[in-house]
Amino acid sequence: MGKTVKLNENIVFGGNHPFVLIAGPCVIESEDMVLQTAAAIQDVTSKLNIPFVFKASYDKANRSSIYSKRGPGIDEGLRILRKVKETLDIPVTSDIHEPNQAKVAGEVLDILQIPAFLCRQTDLLVEAAKTEKIINVKKGQFLAPWDMKNVINKLEESGNERILLTERGSSFGYNNLVVDMRSLPTMRELGYPVVFDATHSVQIPGGNGSSTGGKREFVPYLSRAAAAVGIDSVFMEVHPDPDQAWSDGPNMVKLSDLEETLKPIKDIDQLVRDIQIVNNH
């Protein structure tokens, strides 16, 4: 059994704890939109009894085009995320892109997310580790799952063992990603809880020319498959109207579809955990 990573009394990643949902719009579009979306997701997860962490990015620094909307920036973005956290009593997470963002973001965020493209950036990992917050590292599209041991080592040597590892698909030729489900148990064997990123895994990177495409219709299938393999958390980008979203619209889950998307994932996750309990006895 690998390590467990505790966020609070109600949210624990790993062990035989039920999966945690990390969800929210790709980018902060406005304060009202973020608050309303967070509250709506909270209603669904409360109904289904699924632990929930809210995610939205204050800056999408790796957009395909220089003309793409990036978000409100770190100061305004963290102010909005703090409001979500305090108003709705929901833990929050967002991406950090530069080492000097870690300390400031760590004053608000419960989980610091390291983007896949930056997962090997030593200075970023070291500064993130120093915050003593949970660090969720997305496995680069270019990395094998066993290569994440070097990422883990950088964080551990910097004094932080509150680590999550996220599978978000691997590059498969041009403008395409594929998920090798073997990566989930392989990364779990490295000792830390594993997250499955269901929406970025169905991206078509750069597939729309100046923006990323995606096939959101496959999110439920991949999510259920990952739950059957065994995971500790599911990451989903969720939006009231994905077709009008600033970023990642083609691969985001529509808010009105969230409950029906989550129900079978929860059932499969519970079945897998029940089997594990029986086998351990």
Buried (B, 14 or more C-beta within 10 A) or exposed (E): EBBBBBBEEEBBBBBEBBBBBBBBBBBBBEBEBBBEBBBBBBEBBEEBEBBBBBBBBBBBBBBBEEEBEBBBEBEBBBBBBBBBBEEBEBBBBBBBBBBEBBEBBBEBBBBBBBBBBBBBBEEBBBBBBBBEBBBBBBBBBEBEBEBBEEBBEBBBEBEBEBBBBBBBBBBEEEBBBEBEBEBBEBBBEBBBBBBBBBBBBBBBBBBBEEBBBBEBEBBBEBBBBBBBBBBBBBBBBBBBEBEEBBBBBBBBBBBEBBBEBBEEBBEBBEEBBEEEEEEEE
